């Protein structure tokens, strides 16, 4: 059966790769992209909507389909403050998930983070962990949570520290206690998302970094 996919965060590393894969997948008939700015990818399956995430609730009718891929995210540098970053990485995504659940979207797929933990001292890992806990309570038939580490690939915006990390971490992560920080490409995470949306049988499944390298 052909399915309709909804994607938020489509302009990021994972989201942009995900859209390409969904368009090439025979089981997906339509890809609804909800973004803050136009996407570069053009395809007959794509229906793109430019929306104001500050007024996200006004777009509830757009969160209607078979699955929602939540790939949204920002950095403190881009957001300027932790509270602004939290608004994107937690508030927007949680509201999107709630609206999708109320519209009977059956499968929710979230790109979270390795070491996400609601009790973490790291504000970033704390907000990621809180989001995971919140969405697990929503009435989706299936929930998939992917926990990648540092994402690598071609970005539209410069992130010097992440670029440096992507060069250094592959060597450091050969050490057993640093393995969970091994960088992964946006395409690899996107490939896992597509695989999971077709094969997962559990109601709730969490995919750790090691599992993301295997499709």
PyMOL commands that set and color helices and strands:
alter all, ss='L'
color gray80, all
select helices_A, chain A and resi 13-24+53-62+76-79+82-102+123-136+160-172+176-181+186-199+209-212
alter helices_A, ss='H'
color red, helices_A
select strands_A, chain A and resi 3-8+28-35+46-50+67-70+107-111+142-146+151-152+184-185+204-207
alter strands_A, ss='S'
color yellow, strands_A
deselect
rebuild
show_as cartoon
